[in-house]
């Protein structure tokens, strides 16, 4: 994917996040992100990757247990010649993934086209 932007949600603290990370920066960010909450009532933290292309793809990572992550991903591909309102949307969710599996999906997100990632979501999501 080209032009991948990154954001996060953390109600407890500011974290240093590059706005447009390379794949290696994104993997490093995932590994170094401060996932733990100090307060029990704080909401879960999210790490969000979004493409800035006409055909969009997004990937959101959250950690809900020690060593277990949840990934929600989506693509939105515009149908040619039908205008911006006619899109094919594909969604997928990956639950209870370990760190290596999350890194693998994140790398595939960066390495693939929107169509390839949509196909991956169709075939792999739980």
C-alpha positions as CSV (number, residue, x, y, z in Angstrom):
1,X,0.0,0.0,0.0
2,X,1.2,3.5,-0.7
3,X,0.6,6.5,1.6
4,X,-0.3,4.7,4.9
5,X,-1.1,7.1,7.7
6,X,-1.1,6.2,11.4
7,X,-3.1,7.4,14.4
8,X,-3.9,6.1,17.9
9,X,-6.3,6.4,20.7
10,X,-5.0,6.6,24.2
11,X,-7.0,8.6,26.8
12,X,-4.2,8.3,29.4
13,X,-1.1,9.6,27.7
14,X,0.4,11.1,24.6
15,X,2.5,8.7,22.6
16,X,5.0,9.6,19.9
17,X,3.5,8.3,16.6
18,X,4.9,9.0,13.1
19,X,2.1,10.4,10.9
20,X,3.2,8.4,7.8
21,X,5.3,5.4,9.0
22,X,7.2,3.0,6.7
23,X,6.5,-0.7,7.2
24,X,9.5,-1.1,9.5
25,X,8.5,2.0,11.5
26,X,5.0,0.6,11.8
27,X,6.2,-2.8,13.1
28,X,8.6,-1.1,15.5
29,X,5.7,1.2,16.6
30,X,3.4,-1.9,17.3
31,X,6.2,-3.5,19.4
32,X,7.0,-0.3,21.4
33,X,3.4,1.0,21.8
34,X,2.4,1.4,25.5
35,X,-0.6,-0.9,25.6
36,X,-1.2,-1.1,29.3
37,X,-3.6,1.1,31.1
38,X,-2.8,2.7,34.5
39,X,-6.4,3.1,35.4
40,X,-8.8,0.2,35.4
41,X,-11.7,2.4,34.1
42,X,-9.7,3.6,31.1
43,X,-10.8,2.5,27.6
44,X,-8.7,0.2,25.4
45,X,-5.9,1.7,23.4
46,X,-6.0,1.6,19.6
47,X,-3.3,1.8,16.9
48,X,-4.9,2.7,13.6
49,X,-3.4,2.5,10.1
50,X,-5.3,4.0,7.1
51,X,-4.4,4.4,3.5
52,X,-4.8,7.7,1.7
53,X,-5.8,6.3,-1.6
54,X,-9.1,6.3,-3.6
55,X,-9.5,2.6,-2.8
56,X,-9.1,2.7,1.0
57,X,-7.9,0.1,3.4
58,X,-7.6,0.3,7.2
59,X,-6.3,-1.8,10.0
60,X,-6.9,-1.2,13.7
61,X,-5.0,-3.1,16.5
62,X,-6.1,-3.3,20.1
63,X,-4.8,-5.4,23.0
64,X,-7.5,-7.0,25.2
65,X,-5.4,-9.4,27.2
66,X,-1.7,-10.2,27.9
67,X,-0.2,-11.5,24.7
68,X,-3.6,-11.4,22.8
69,X,-4.5,-8.8,20.3
70,X,-7.5,-8.0,18.2
71,X,-7.3,-6.7,14.7
72,X,-10.2,-5.2,12.8
73,X,-9.6,-4.5,9.1
74,X,-11.5,-3.2,6.2
75,X,-11.2,-2.2,2.5
76,X,-13.4,0.0,0.4
77,X,-12.9,-0.4,-3.3
78,X,-14.7,1.9,-5.7
79,X,-16.5,0.2,-8.6
80,X,-15.2,1.6,-11.9
81,X,-17.5,3.9,-13.9
82,X,-20.1,4.0,-11.1
83,X,-19.0,7.0,-9.2
84,X,-17.8,7.4,-5.6
85,X,-21.0,6.1,-3.9
86,X,-20.8,2.6,-5.4
87,X,-18.1,0.7,-3.4
88,X,-17.4,-2.8,-2.5
89,X,-16.7,-3.0,1.2
90,X,-14.9,-5.9,2.8
91,X,-14.4,-6.4,6.6
92,X,-12.5,-8.8,8.7
93,X,-11.7,-9.3,12.4
94,X,-8.9,-11.3,13.9
95,X,-9.3,-12.2,17.5
96,X,-6.8,-13.6,20.0
97,X,-3.7,-13.2,17.8
98,X,-0.2,-13.2,19.2
99,X,2.5,-10.7,18.5
100,X,4.0,-12.6,15.6
101,X,0.6,-13.0,13.9
102,X,-0.2,-9.3,14.3
103,X,3.2,-8.4,12.8
104,X,2.6,-10.7,9.9
105,X,-0.8,-9.2,9.1
106,X,0.6,-5.6,9.5
107,X,3.4,-6.5,7.0
108,X,0.9,-7.9,4.6
109,X,-1.2,-4.8,4.9
110,X,1.8,-2.7,3.8
111,X,3.0,-5.1,1.1
112,X,-0.3,-5.8,-0.6
113,X,-2.7,-3.8,-2.9
114,X,-6.2,-2.9,-1.7
115,X,-7.6,-5.8,-3.9
116,X,-5.1,-8.3,-2.5
117,X,-5.8,-7.2,1.1
118,X,-9.6,-7.5,0.4
119,X,-9.1,-11.0,-0.8
120,X,-7.0,-11.8,2.2
121,X,-9.8,-10.5,4.5
122,X,-12.4,-12.6,2.6
123,X,-10.4,-15.8,3.0
124,X,-8.9,-15.3,6.5
125,X,-11.2,-13.4,8.8
126,X,-12.8,-15.2,11.7
